[in-house]
Amino acid sequence: MAAEQRRELGRLSALAVYRRLAGPGRMERRRRGAPLPAGRKRPKARLRGGRARGGGSEPEAPPPAAPPSHVEVPVELPVEVPVEAPVDPRPEAAAAGPDPKPQGDPKAMPGSPKAMPGGPKAMPGGPKAMPGGPKAMPGGPKAMPGGPRPAGEDGGDVSGGGVSGLLRRLARLEDSRQRAAELFRWLLAPVAPAEFLGRHWERAPLLVRRGDPGYYAGLFSTADFDAALRGGEVHFGTHLDVTSYAEGMRETHNPSGRALPAVVWDFYQNGCSLRLLCPQAFSPTVWQVLSILQEQFGSMAGANTYLTPPGTQGFAPHYDDIEAFVLQLEGKKHWRVYRPRTDAEVLPQFSSANLTQAELGEPVLETVLEAGDLLYFPRGFIHQGDCLPDAHSLHITVSSYQRNSWGDFLEKLIPAALQMALEEDVEYRRGLPMDYLQYMGVANSDTVDARRTAFVEKVQSLIKKLVDYAPIDAAVDQRAKSFLHDCLPPVLTQSEKAQSVYGFPARWQDGGPCNVDIVITKDTEVRLLRHGIVRLCNEEAGVMLYYTTENSRVYHKEEPKFLELDPEYTDSIEFLLSSYPNHVTVDNLPCETLEEKISLATLLFEKGILTTKKPLAQV
C-alpha cells in the first residue's frame, strides 16, 4: 500500500476501512453455532469398579451453552399497536381470521406452572400509533398491557427490585424446578404460563406491554456491553458481529482479532449494529437467568444481545429455527412480524436465508417495543426490526427449542429400532427379491404389477412392526444426554456454595494444606444440587451418569462430563432423584454396604453433584 493510501485510510472510520479492504457487498453467511474445540479430559477417578471422567472447574466460574444463532432484523415503516387476537400460523388460515379459543394443551410443556392470582393494577394505555402508519392486521397477536406480576413462594412480588432482587428471591426456593417455573412466569407476566402455552407457544406471536422501563433492570445494559469489550475476551466473529442493512443489502463487517472498544464504538457511531453472541459468557446475571430457564424448557436456553444505533437497522427480514423471546432492555425498536409463507415454513428445522421486502406479505404484528416490553414469536415467523431516529435500542433475545421436535427425536429412535429389529427378527435380515429392480423404482411407478403391490405391502408391514422394537426410553435418554452437554452449569446460591464442594475450606496455610479431608458418614444428610443436573444412561459401554456442574458457559467448549458407574449404583441415583428436594441420610442410599454408600456419596460430592444439609467443615 502506498504512503498516500495509508494516509487516506488513516482518516476513515472503522466501517470505511473495512469496506475498503474487504470490498463492498460482503454478505453474511449465517452461522449455525458450530461447537468449539472440546477441552481435555482429566484422569479417571475410580469408584469401586466404576470410574469418573471429565474435567472440573467451579460452577460459579464456568458455564454452559450458547445456542446457534438467532438473529433479529431491522426495517423502516411507521408503527401501530397490534390487535388482541392469536394468529394461526398455517398459510391457509390467513383469510379465515383469528380463532378466539385457546388452541392446544397447556400441558404440552412439561412442568408448566399454574397462573398466579393477584398483582398490581394494569398499566394504562400503550404507545400510540405513528402518523400514517398501517392499521393493525386482523388476526394479529395479543398485546398485553402491564398488569399483575408473578408472586413468589411467600406470596410476594418476584419482579420488584429488578432482576437481581428477583434472583435473590428465587434462590430462597428449595426446588430448582419451582425456581424455573417462577422465572418463566416472570418472563411472561402478566400473561399466565398456561394461557401462553395454550394460545401462543409454537402458534402465534405475543406482545406484552408493561409500561415499566425498569422491569429488566440489572439483566444486561450498554454499560455491561462496554465492560465486556474492555475485558479483552471479545473477538470479532466468535463473540461479536458488526452488521448493517441498507437498500436491501445485509452486510457483516467483522475485522479479525480482538474487538477493541475504540474500533467497536467507531463502527457503532457509523451506523452499524452490534450483536454480542453468548452474552452469558460475559454476564453472570444472563448466565444465571438462562441456567434456570433451561430446566423449564427441557432444552438449551441461549441468548444474543443486539445494540442498534438510532435510525438504523442491522439485519434483513428472515425467520429462525428457535422460539424467540425478545426482551427490550433500553431505548425502543420498531418491529414487524409476518406469518410463515408456506406449510413448509411452519416450525422449520432450519433458519431462512435473508429475505427481501418483495417476498413478504402484510405483517400480522407491527409495533414499537419500549424498555420493559416483551415480544415472543415462534420459529418460522418472519421478523424484522429497525431503530427509530430518536433512540438507540438494546435488546436481548432469549431462545430455546432448536432442533427439539418429534422429528428430531425420531432421528434418534428409528435407527436404534432398526438395529434392534435386525438383531432380533429374521424377517429384517431376509434378502430382497432378486428381480425387484425390474419392477420397482421411479421408472416403474405407473406400472400395474402384482409384484409391485407385494413389495410395497412388505415394506409397510416391516415399518409397522418396527414400532415393537423402538427403544423409546433409551432414545429419550440419548436426547437428555445431548441436552446436558448443551446446558449451562448452575450458578450457586450462597447456601448451595457453603454446602457443596465449592465452599469446602481446603487451602494452603502455615506451610501446608489444611481442611483437606471430606468426611462423610452414614448420618450425613445429602441431596442433589439441582434436579436437572444429572441423567442416567444405559449405554453399550456401561451405565453412565452425565452431569452439568463442570460444563462451560461457552457452547460445547467442554466435552460431555460423565461418571461411569457399576450397575448396582443406579438404584441410589434414582433414589436421590426421587427424593429431591428433600435431604436423605447416606445410610439410606440403597447400596449393599456402608462402604459403598459413603464411597458413592463422596464421589458425587466431589463432583459438585451432591450438597449436604449442613456444611461439612467450618473455616
C-alpha positions in Angstrom: 0.0 0.0 0.0 1.4 3.4 -1.0 2.1 6.1 1.6 -0.7 8.2 0.2 -3.2 5.4 0.5 -2.2 4.8 4.1 -2.7 8.5 4.9 -6.1 8.4 3.3 -7.1 5.3 5.3 -6.0 7.0 8.5 -8.8 9.5 8.0 -11.5 6.9 7.5 -13.8 5.3 10.1 -13.5 1.6 11.0 -16.5 0.9 8.8 -14.9 2.7 5.8 -11.6 0.8 6.3 -13.4 -2.5 6.5 -15.3 -1.8 3.2 -12.1 -0.5 1.5 -10.1 -3.6 2.4 -12.8 -6.3 2.3 -14.7 -4.9 -0.7 -18.3 -3.9 -0.9 -21.2 -6.3 -0.8 -19.7 -8.7 1.6 -22.8 -10.6 2.8 -23.2 -12.5 6.0 -23.2 -16.3 5.9 -25.4 -17.1 8.9 -23.6 -19.1 11.5 -25.2 -22.2 12.8 -23.2 -22.4 16.1 -20.5 -24.9 15.4 -19.2 -26.4 18.6 -15.9 -25.1 19.8 -13.0 -27.4 20.4 -13.5 -29.7 23.3 -11.4 -29.5 26.4 -9.2 -32.3 27.6 -10.3 -35.0 30.0 -9.0 -35.3 33.5 -7.5 -38.5 34.7 -10.0 -41.2 35.6 -11.2 -41.4 39.2 -12.0 -44.9 40.5 -15.2 -45.7 42.3 -15.1 -49.4 43.4 -15.4 -50.7 39.9 -16.8 -47.5 38.4 -14.8 -44.6 37.1 -15.3 -40.8 36.7 -14.3 -38.8 33.7 -14.3 -35.2 33.0 -12.5 -32.0 33.9 -13.7 -29.7 36.7 -14.0 -26.1 37.3 -16.2 -24.5 39.9 -19.7 -24.0 38.6 -19.6 -20.4 39.8 -16.9 -19.5 37.3 -17.7 -21.9 34.4 -21.0 -22.0 32.5 -22.6 -23.7 29.5 -24.0 -23.5 26.1 -24.8 -20.7 23.8 -27.2 -22.0 21.1 -26.7 -21.5 17.4 -27.5 -18.1 16.0 -30.9 -16.5 16.2 -30.9 -13.0 14.7 -33.2 -10.1 14.7 -33.9 -7.6 12.0 -34.4 -4.0 11.1 -37.0 -2.2 9.0 -38.4 1.1 8.0 -42.1 1.8 8.5 -44.4 3.6 10.8 -45.8 1.5 13.6 -49.1 0.7 15.3 -50.3 -1.3 18.3 -51.4 -4.9 17.3 -54.9 -6.3 17.8 -55.8 -8.6 20.6 -56.1 -12.0 19.0 -54.0 -15.0 18.4 -52.6 -16.0 15.0 -52.9 -19.4 13.3 -49.5 -19.9 11.6 -50.9 -22.0 8.8 -50.9 -20.1 5.5 -54.4 -21.4 4.6 -55.8 -19.8 7.7 -54.7 -16.3 6.7 -58.1 -15.4 5.3 -60.1 -17.2 8.0 -59.4 -14.7 10.8 -58.4 -15.4 14.4 -59.6 -18.3 16.5 -60.9 -16.8 19.7 -60.5 -20.1 21.6 -57.2 -21.3 23.1 -55.6 -23.9 21.0 -53.6 -27.0 22.1 -52.9 -28.4 25.5 -51.1 -26.2 28.0 -49.7 -29.5 29.4 -47.6 -29.9 26.3 -44.8 -28.1 28.1 -43.7 -30.3 31.0 -44.0 -28.7 34.4 -45.9 -25.7 33.1 -46.7 -23.5 36.1 -50.2 -22.5 37.2 -51.4 -19.0 36.9 -50.7 -16.9 40.0 -53.5 -14.7 41.3 -53.3 -11.1 42.2 -50.9 -8.4 41.4 -50.8 -4.6 40.9 -53.2 -2.7 38.6 -52.7 -2.8 34.8 -50.6 -0.1 33.3 -52.8 2.4 31.4 -52.5 2.6 27.6 -49.6 1.9 25.4 -47.6 3.7 22.7 -49.8 5.5 20.2 -49.8 4.6 16.5 -47.4 6.7 14.5 -48.9 9.1 12.0 -49.5 7.5 8.6 -48.8 4.0 10.0 -50.6 1.0 8.6 -53.5 -0.3 10.5 -53.1 -3.3 12.8 -53.6 -6.5 10.8 -56.6 -8.6 11.5 -55.7 -11.8 13.3 -52.7 -10.2 14.9 -51.3 -11.3 18.2 -52.4 -10.2 21.6 -50.9 -7.0 23.0 -50.8 -7.4 26.8 -50.8 -4.2 28.9 -49.0 -4.0 32.2 -50.7 -5.9 34.9 -50.3 -8.3 37.8 -46.8 -9.5 38.4 -45.9 -13.0 39.4 -46.0 -14.0 43.1 -43.1 -15.7 44.8 -43.3 -18.7 47.2 -44.2 -16.4 50.1 -46.8 -14.5 48.1 -44.5 -11.5 47.5 -43.9 -9.8 44.2 -41.0 -11.7 42.5 -40.4 -8.9 39.9 -39.7 -6.0 42.2 -36.1 -4.8 42.8 -35.0 -5.6 39.2 -33.5 -8.9 38.1 -31.1 -9.1 41.0 -33.9 -8.9 43.5 -35.9 -11.5 41.5 -32.9 -13.9 41.5 -32.4 -13.4 45.3 -36.0 -14.3 45.9 -35.8 -17.3 43.6 -32.7 -18.5 45.4 -34.9 -19.0 48.5 -36.9 -21.7 46.8 -35.5 -25.1 47.6 -36.7 -26.9 44.4 -34.9 -25.9 41.2 -38.0 -26.9 39.2 -40.0 -24.3 41.1 -37.4 -21.7 40.5 -37.6 -22.4 36.8 -41.4 -22.2 36.8 -41.4 -18.9 38.7 -38.8 -17.3 36.4 -40.8 -18.4 33.4 -43.9 -16.8 35.0 -41.9 -13.6 35.5 -40.7 -13.7 31.9 -44.3 -13.8 30.6 -46.1 -11.7 33.3 -48.9 -10.6 33.3 -49.8 -13.4 30.9 -50.3 -16.7 32.7 -48.0 -19.5 31.6 -50.9 -21.8 30.9 -52.5 -19.2 28.6 -49.2 -18.6 26.8 -48.6 -22.4 26.3 -52.2 -23.0 25.0 -52.6 -20.0 22.7 -49.1 -18.8 21.6 -46.4 -21.4 22.1 -45.4 -22.6 18.6 -48.6 -20.9 17.3 -48.7 -17.2 17.4 -46.7 -14.1 18.4 -47.3 -12.4 21.8 -46.7 -8.8 22.6 -46.6 -7.8 26.3 -46.5 -4.1 27.0 -45.6 -3.4 30.7 -45.1 0.4 30.8 -42.3 -0.4 33.2 -38.8 0.6 31.9 -37.2 -1.0 35.0 -38.7 -4.4 34.6 -35.4 -5.9 33.3 -33.1 -3.7 35.3 -29.9 -5.4 36.1 -30.2 -8.1 33.4 -27.8 -6.5 30.8 -27.0 -2.9 29.8 -24.9 -0.9 27.4 -22.5 -0.5 30.3 -22.3 -4.3 30.6 -21.6 -4.4 26.8 -18.8 -1.9 27.2 -17.4 -3.8 30.2 -17.3 -7.0 28.1 -15.3 -5.2 25.4 -12.9 -3.8 28.0 -12.4 -7.2 29.5 -10.3 -8.2 26.5 -12.0 -11.5 25.8 -14.4 -10.4 23.0 -13.3 -11.3 19.5 -14.9 -10.4 16.1 -16.8 -13.2 14.5 -16.5 -15.5 17.5 -18.3 -13.3 20.1 -19.3 -10.2 18.2 -20.8 -9.4 14.8 -20.8 -5.9 13.3 -23.7 -5.7 10.8 -25.7 -3.3 8.6 -28.7 -3.4 6.4 -29.4 -0.7 3.8 -31.1 -0.6 0.5 -32.0 -4.3 0.7 -28.4 -5.4 1.3 -27.2 -7.1 4.5 -23.5 -6.8 5.3 -21.2 -8.1 8.0 -18.1 -6.0 8.7 -16.1 -8.2 11.1 -12.4 -7.5 11.1 -10.2 -10.2 12.6 -8.9 -10.4 16.1 -10.0 -8.8 19.3 -12.9 -6.4 19.4 -11.3 -3.4 21.0 -13.6 -0.7 22.3 -12.2 2.1 20.1 -12.9 0.0 16.9 -16.3 -1.3 18.0 -17.7 2.0 19.1 -16.4 3.6 15.8 -18.4 1.0 13.9 -21.5 1.8 16.0 -21.0 5.6 15.6 -21.0 5.0 11.8 -24.4 3.2 11.9 -23.5 -0.4 12.4 -25.4 -2.8 14.7 -23.6 -4.9 17.2 -24.6 -8.4 18.0 -23.0 -10.0 21.1 -23.2 -13.7 20.8 -23.3 -15.7 24.0 -23.6 -12.8 26.5 -23.8 -15.5 29.3 -20.1 -15.9 28.8 -19.6 -12.3 29.9 -22.5 -11.6 32.2 -23.1 -13.6 35.4 -26.7 -12.4 35.5 -27.6 -13.5 32.0 -25.8 -16.8 32.8 -27.9 -17.3 35.9 -31.2 -16.5 34.2 -30.5 -18.9 31.3 -29.3 -21.7 33.6 -32.6 -21.6 35.5 -34.8 -21.3 32.4 -33.2 -24.3 30.7 -34.8 -26.6 33.3 -38.2 -25.2 32.5 -37.8 -25.7 28.8 -36.0 -29.1 29.0 -34.0 -27.7 26.1 -31.0 -25.5 25.8 -31.7 -21.8 26.6 -29.3 -19.3 24.9 -29.2 -15.6 24.1 -27.8 -12.9 21.9 -27.8 -9.2 22.6 -28.3 -6.5 19.9 -27.3 -2.9 20.2 -28.6 -0.8 17.3 -27.9 3.0 16.7 -30.8 5.4 16.2 -32.3 5.4 12.7 -30.6 2.2 11.5 -31.1 -1.5 11.1 -28.7 -4.4 11.1 -30.5 -7.4 9.7 -32.6 -8.4 6.7 -36.0 -10.0 7.2 -35.8 -13.7 7.9 -37.2 -16.5 10.1 -35.3 -18.5 12.7 -35.3 -22.1 13.9 -35.8 -21.2 17.6 -38.6 -20.0 19.9 -37.6 -16.3 20.4 -38.3 -14.1 23.4 -37.3 -10.5 22.7 -36.7 -8.5 25.9 -36.4 -4.8 25.3 -33.7 -3.6 27.7 -33.0 0.0 26.6 -34.4 2.5 24.1 -37.0 1.3 21.7 -37.3 -0.6 18.4 -39.9 -0.9 15.7 -40.8 -4.5 14.8 -42.8 -6.2 12.1 -43.7 -9.9 12.3 -45.1 -11.9 9.4 -46.8 -15.4 9.4 -45.0 -18.3 7.7 -45.5 -18.1 3.9 -46.0 -21.8 3.3 -46.7 -25.0 5.2 -43.1 -26.0 4.8 -42.1 -22.9 6.8 -44.3 -23.6 9.8 -42.0 -24.6 12.7 -39.0 -25.1 10.4 -35.9 -27.2 11.2 -33.5 -24.5 10.0 -33.4 -20.7 9.7 -34.0 -19.0 6.4 -31.6 -17.0 4.3 -32.0 -13.2 4.2 -35.3 -12.3 2.6 -36.3 -9.3 0.5 -39.3 -7.0 1.2 -40.9 -8.2 -2.1 -41.1 -11.7 -0.6 -43.1 -10.6 2.4 -46.9 -10.1 2.7 -48.6 -7.9 5.2 -47.4 -8.1 8.8 -49.6 -9.7 11.4 -48.0 -7.5 14.1 -46.3 -4.1 13.8 -45.3 -2.3 17.0 -42.6 -0.4 18.8 -41.1 -2.2 21.8 -40.1 0.0 24.7 -37.9 -0.8 27.7 -39.6 -3.5 29.8 -41.7 -4.9 26.9 -41.6 -8.5 25.7 -42.2 -9.8 22.2 -42.4 -13.6 21.5 -42.7 -15.2 18.1 -42.4 -18.9 17.2 -39.8 -20.4 14.8 -40.9 -19.8 11.2 -42.4 -16.4 11.8 -40.5 -13.8 9.7 -39.4 -10.7 11.5 -37.5 -7.5 11.1 -36.8 -4.6 13.4 -35.3 -1.2 13.0 -34.5 1.8 15.3 -36.5 5.0 15.2 -34.5 8.2 14.6 -34.8 9.4 18.2 -33.4 6.5 20.2 -31.0 3.6 20.2 -32.1 0.1 21.0 -30.6 -2.6 23.2 -32.5 -5.9 23.5 -31.7 -9.5 24.3 -33.2 -12.4 22.5 -33.6 -15.5 24.7 -34.0 -18.6 22.7 -34.9 -22.3 23.1 -36.2 -25.4 21.3 -33.7 -25.5 18.5 -33.9 -29.0 16.9 -36.2 -30.2 19.7 -39.1 -31.6 17.6 -40.7 -35.0 17.3 -38.8 -35.4 14.0 -35.5 -34.8 15.8 -36.4 -37.4 18.4 -37.4 -39.9 15.7 -34.0 -39.4 14.1 -32.5 -40.9 17.2 -35.2 -43.6 17.7 -35.7 -45.1 14.3 -32.1 -46.1 13.6 -32.0 -47.7 17.1 -35.2 -49.5 16.5 -34.0 -50.8 13.1 -30.7 -52.0 14.7 -32.7 -54.0 17.3 -35.0 -55.4 14.7 -32.1 -56.6 12.6 -30.6 -58.3 15.6 -33.8 -60.0 16.9 -36.1 -60.7 13.9 -35.0 -62.7 10.9 -37.6 -61.0 8.7 -35.5 -57.9 8.6 -32.5 -60.0 7.5 -34.1 -61.8 4.7 -32.9 -60.9 1.2 -34.7 -58.6 -1.2 -36.4 -60.3 -4.3 -33.8 -61.0 -7.0 -35.9 -59.2 -9.6 -37.1 -56.2 -7.6 -35.0 -53.8 -9.7 -37.1 -54.7 -12.7 -40.4 -53.6 -11.4 -39.6 -51.1 -8.6 -38.2 -47.6 -8.9 -39.5 -44.3 -10.3 -39.4 -45.5 -13.9 -41.8 -48.3 -13.0 -44.0 -46.2 -10.6 -47.0 -46.2 -13.1 -46.7 -49.9 -13.9 -49.6 -52.2 -12.7 -47.8 -55.2 -11.4 -48.8 -57.6 -8.6 -45.1 -57.8 -7.6 -45.0 -54.1 -7.0 -48.1 -54.4 -4.8 -46.5 -57.2 -2.8 -43.2 -55.3 -2.4 -44.9 -52.2 -1.1 -47.0 -54.2 1.3 -43.9 -55.9 2.7 -42.2 -52.6 3.3 -45.3 -51.3 5.1 -45.5 -54.3 7.3 -41.8 -54.1 8.3 -42.2 -50.4 9.1 -45.3 -51.0 11.3 -43.6 -53.9 13.0 -40.6 -51.7 13.7 -42.6 -49.9 16.4 -42.3 -53.1 18.6 -38.5 -52.7 18.6 -38.4 -49.0 19.3 -36.3 -48.3 22.5 -38.3 -45.2 23.3 -36.9 -44.6 26.8 -33.3 -45.2 25.6 -33.8 -42.7 22.8 -35.1 -40.1 25.3 -32.1 -40.7 27.5 -29.8 -40.0 24.5 -31.7 -36.8 23.8 -31.3 -35.9 27.5 -27.6 -36.7 27.3 -27.2 -34.2 24.4 -29.2 -31.6 26.4 -27.0 -31.9 29.4 -24.0 -31.3 27.2 -25.7 -28.1 25.9 -26.6 -26.9 29.4 -25.1 -24.1 31.2 -23.6 -25.1 34.6 -25.6 -24.0 37.6 -25.0 -20.6 39.3 -24.7 -21.4 43.0 -26.6 -19.6 45.7 -24.6 -18.7 48.9 -26.1 -21.6 50.8 -25.5 -24.1 47.9 -21.9 -23.0 47.8 -21.4 -23.4 51.6 -22.9 -26.9 51.5 -21.1 -28.1 48.4 -17.5 -28.9 47.5 -17.2 -25.4 46.1 -17.4 -23.9 49.6 -15.2 -26.6 51.2 -12.4 -24.8 53.2 -9.4 -26.8 51.9 -6.5 -24.4 51.4 -2.8 -23.9 51.8 -2.0 -22.5 55.2 1.1 -22.3 57.5 3.3 -24.2 55.1 0.9 -27.0 54.1 -2.6 -27.9 53.1 -5.3 -27.9 55.7 -9.0 -28.8 55.9 -8.5 -31.3 53.1 -10.4 -34.3 54.3 -14.0 -34.6 53.1 -15.6 -36.6 55.9 -19.0 -38.1 55.0 -20.6 -40.6 57.4 -23.7 -42.7 57.4 -25.6 -39.9 59.2 -24.6 -37.1 56.7 -27.7 -35.7 55.1 -27.4 -35.2 51.3 -29.4 -34.2 48.2 -28.8 -33.4 44.6 -27.6 -29.8 44.0 -30.4 -29.4 41.4 -32.9 -31.8 39.9 -31.9 -31.2 36.3 -28.1 -31.6 36.6 -27.8 -35.4 36.1 -29.1 -38.1 33.8 -28.5 -41.9 34.0 -28.0 -43.5 30.6 -27.5 -47.2 29.9 -25.0 -47.4 27.0 -23.1 -50.2 25.3 -20.0 -49.3 27.3 -21.9 -49.4 30.6 -24.0 -47.2 32.9 -23.1 -43.5 32.6 -24.2 -40.6 34.8 -24.0 -37.4 32.8 -23.9 -34.1 34.7 -23.7 -30.4 34.1 -21.7 -28.9 37.0 -18.4 -28.8 35.0 -19.8 -27.5 31.8 -18.6 -24.3 30.2 -20.5 -21.0 29.7 -19.5 -21.2 26.1 -21.4 -23.7 23.9 -19.7 -27.1 23.8 -16.3 -25.6 24.9 -16.0 -28.7 27.1 -16.7 -32.3 26.1 -19.6 -34.1 27.9 -18.9 -34.8 31.5 -19.9 -38.2 33.0 -19.2 -40.8 35.6 -19.1 -44.5 34.6 -20.8 -46.4 37.3 -21.3 -50.1 38.2 -25.0 -51.0 37.6 -25.5 -51.6 41.4 -25.3 -47.8 41.9 -28.2 -47.0 39.6 -30.8 -47.5 42.4 -29.0 -45.0 44.5 -29.0 -42.3 41.8 -32.7 -42.9 41.1 -33.4 -42.7 44.9 -31.6 -39.3 45.0 -33.6 -38.1 42.0 -37.0 -39.2 43.5 -36.1 -37.8 46.9 -35.2 -34.3 45.6 -35.6 -31.6 47.0 -35.6 -33.5 50.4 -32.4 -34.5 52.1 -31.7 -38.2 52.8 -29.1 -39.8 55.0 -26.2 -41.6 53.4 -27.2 -44.7 55.3 -30.5 -44.7 53.4 -28.8 -45.0 49.9 -29.8 -48.4 48.5 -26.2 -49.7 48.2 -25.2 -53.1 49.5 -22.6 -52.0 52.1 -22.0 -48.9 54.1 -18.6 -48.5 52.5 -20.2 -48.3 49.0 -22.8 -45.8 50.3 -20.1 -43.5 51.6 -17.9 -44.0 48.6 -20.7 -43.0 46.2 -21.8 -40.0 48.3 -18.2 -38.8 48.5 -17.6 -39.1 44.7 -20.8 -37.2 43.9 -20.0 -34.5 46.5 -16.5 -34.1 45.0 -18.1 -33.6 41.5 -20.4 -30.9 42.9 -23.5 -33.1 42.2 -24.4 -33.5 45.9 -24.8 -31.0 48.6 -25.1 -31.6 52.4 -27.7 -30.2 54.7 -25.0 -28.7 56.8 -21.5 -27.6 55.7 -19.1 -30.5 56.2 -16.4 -28.2 57.7 -16.2 -24.6 59.0 -13.4 -22.2 58.2 
